[in-house]
Amino acid sequence: MAKVIPRPDLGVWERLYIGEIFKGLMTTFGHAAKSLTNPAHFPTLLYPEQQPDIPRDHRSRHRLMKRADGSPRCVACYMCSTACPARCINIVAEESPDKHIEKRPVRFEIDLLLCVFCGYCVEACPCDAIRMDTKLAVLVGGDRAGFVIDKKGLMDWEPKDYPASDTQSQKAPGGSLNAKALEELKSGSDH
Amino acid sequence: MFESILNWIMANPYEVAALLLVPAIPLLFFNILPLLVVMERRGAAFIQDRPGPNRAGIWIPILNIRLRAFGMIYNACDFVKLAVKERFDPKFATSFGYYAAGPFIPLLVALILPAFIPMFAPIWYQSSSGSLAALAGTTISTHSGLLALFAFSSLSIYGLVLGSWASNSKFALLGGMRASAMMISYEVSIGLAAAGMFLIVGSFDLAKIAAWQGEHTWGMVAQPVGFVLFTVAMFAECNRTPFDVVEGDSELVAGFHTEYGAMRFMLVMSAEYYHVIVASALISTLFLGSYHLSPIPLPLGHDGAMVDLDDRWMRANLGGVCAFMLAVGAIGAAAFAWLIHGRRVHYNRSGASDAAMRSKEYLLYIGAIGGAAVAMAIGAFLVAGWRPQPATLVGGVPLWGGLVDVVTAVAQFHVLVGKILLVSWLFVWVRWTVPRFRYDQIMALGWKVLLNIALINLLITAIIVKLVH
């Protein structure tokens, strides 16, 4: 059954229109005056200069976590690419020179045009090697190849951009070749 | 030869001033146009709770400041963009000559219109032959002043209709047809709404109407109904919202200027904004007291006697008038500087990446505008005591001499420009408040409401005027 929406019953004053126009003018003038006098009143941001406050758990572009010696924490286990519903992660593994680590990625590519930013890769990773907390909400590329991000690009981030009080450290221990870095970590000279 | 011209100029300064005013007045009015564009853009933004266009700026290398001038730079950018854009000549135009001529007609007509509007009170002077003469505040001083103005302003519709027909596009043609229908409907109401003022003053001469308002009261008080009707009809005449069906972007792409691009589009837009300025000037002149300061007599005479603030009073108390205007300017500038200071503080706190650069830019504005405010305040104190006396009295008419004449003319022109800007803001304000009427609603409003009220208003005014005289 169709729902009948009755037209509002206009009084004489409303039908005269001119008084209602003045009411509307007062509303818009209020907004104009507020905008003129109080810049904090704008809900908008002057974007590239003022960055939005993106929460830490927002899923944006990926990054690969690093060990203290700068090598990727990734052990090329293919968990993330298996979990990926968009099949956008392409990993090529090779044998690791470190005897305590079986494999390492020689290529780690994510096609950001295929990625659906679901975050399953982050949850699947057994060693917290991949994260999506870069806060890079805007991705720019000139062509399709520009959106395929490789291992170098994924590791191109600065530890100082992320809070040191993170639940897990920015630089993680792992492997025997990382012993010196481990020592530094234990002595507390680096987080 | 050169010396004789120079001698003539020295001997006839008022005639030279009258000659110089002919090109100066339309050009001075044209200077309001970029201000109006900024007012429209920033006003629209502020009403819609956003900062508005504030990006374009000129980088000053040594200070490392990007001078954005409150969005003014966008005017220059727009001009450059439209000037260098490829000119589009439609092959399908019915007549290319008419198509190209279309945008020129409204702009040329609009440029003529300020010539009828008095910018200042007539200045009496003794010509070199010894006789008494008056330098009129209008470029074209005629007894049929307002009628001639209406006649010219109606001509601009020919440009719209011609251009829209020659464009050979259905959207443009519909826009042009609507424009002509609007013009026919609302010209009647405009004429009848203004007729009340003619009856009261007893003249079509805008200079006389302006002078009458100084001696008695503003048209707004004498003809409140006429004022509202005239303003509403002027909105329709200028094709501004809520009557902008001529452009009608949601129905007709861009209405009558659908097929116009680049510089031709700019001509169309300039004409539209110029018409808004002229309409504001006309409303100010007819109903808001033109160049006069107060609608009611104020107790400013000797021993608190009530006096009309007419032209003669303004000349005799020129120091006080200038001090008042400078004080208003100083308060306005100081308030503006304070607003910029608020922006500066807020932007510094927001942690934006260019906060340091913007902070310097805001400081520059605060310095310039605050400095202007201080200068105006000092000027107000300096001129406050100036009470000029007439230099000579010729045939019962006081002649005040060059300095008083120039200062009065400038002061009165500024009063008028202030009113024009206020009414222009009303145009902008209404545009972003009231949605567009349907075409049939506009016709019904024009013919069934405005016309009838205007006729009744005219009848009542006529009876009162007959009874009073």
Boltz contact constraints between the chains, C-beta under 6 A:
constraints:
  - contact:
      token1: [A, 21]
      token2: [B, 434]
      max_distance: 6.0
  - contact:
      token1: [A, 24]
      token2: [B, 433]
      max_distance: 6.0
  - contact:
      token1: [A, 25]
      token2: [B, 433]
      max_distance: 6.0
  - contact:
      token1: [A, 28]
      token2: [B, 47]
      max_distance: 6.0
  - contact:
      token1: [A, 28]
      token2: [B, 433]
      max_distance: 6.0
  - contact:
      token1: [A, 31]
      token2: [B, 47]
      max_distance: 6.0
  - contact:
      token1: [A, 31]
      token2: [B, 49]
      max_distance: 6.0
  - contact:
      token1: [A, 32]
      token2: [B, 46]
      max_distance: 6.0
  - contact:
      token1: [A, 32]
      token2: [B, 47]
      max_distance: 6.0
  - contact:
      token1: [A, 35]
      token2: [B, 46]
      max_distance: 6.0
  - contact:
      token1: [A, 35]
      token2: [B, 49]
      max_distance: 6.0
  - contact:
      token1: [A, 36]
      token2: [B, 46]
      max_distance: 6.0
  - contact:
      token1: [A, 39]
      token2: [B, 343]
      max_distance: 6.0
  - contact:
      token1: [A, 39]
      token2: [B, 346]
      max_distance: 6.0
  - contact:
      token1: [A, 40]
      token2: [B, 346]
      max_distance: 6.0
  - contact:
      token1: [A, 42]
      token2: [B, 51]
      max_distance: 6.0
  - contact:
      token1: [A, 44]
      token2: [B, 50]
      max_distance: 6.0
  - contact:
      token1: [A, 49]
      token2: [B, 352]
      max_distance: 6.0
  - contact:
      token1: [A, 49]
      token2: [B, 353]
      max_distance: 6.0
  - contact:
      token1: [A, 49]
      token2: [B, 354]
      max_distance: 6.0
  - contact:
      token1: [A, 50]
      token2: [B, 350]
      max_distance: 6.0
  - contact:
      token1: [A, 50]
      token2: [B, 352]
      max_distance: 6.0
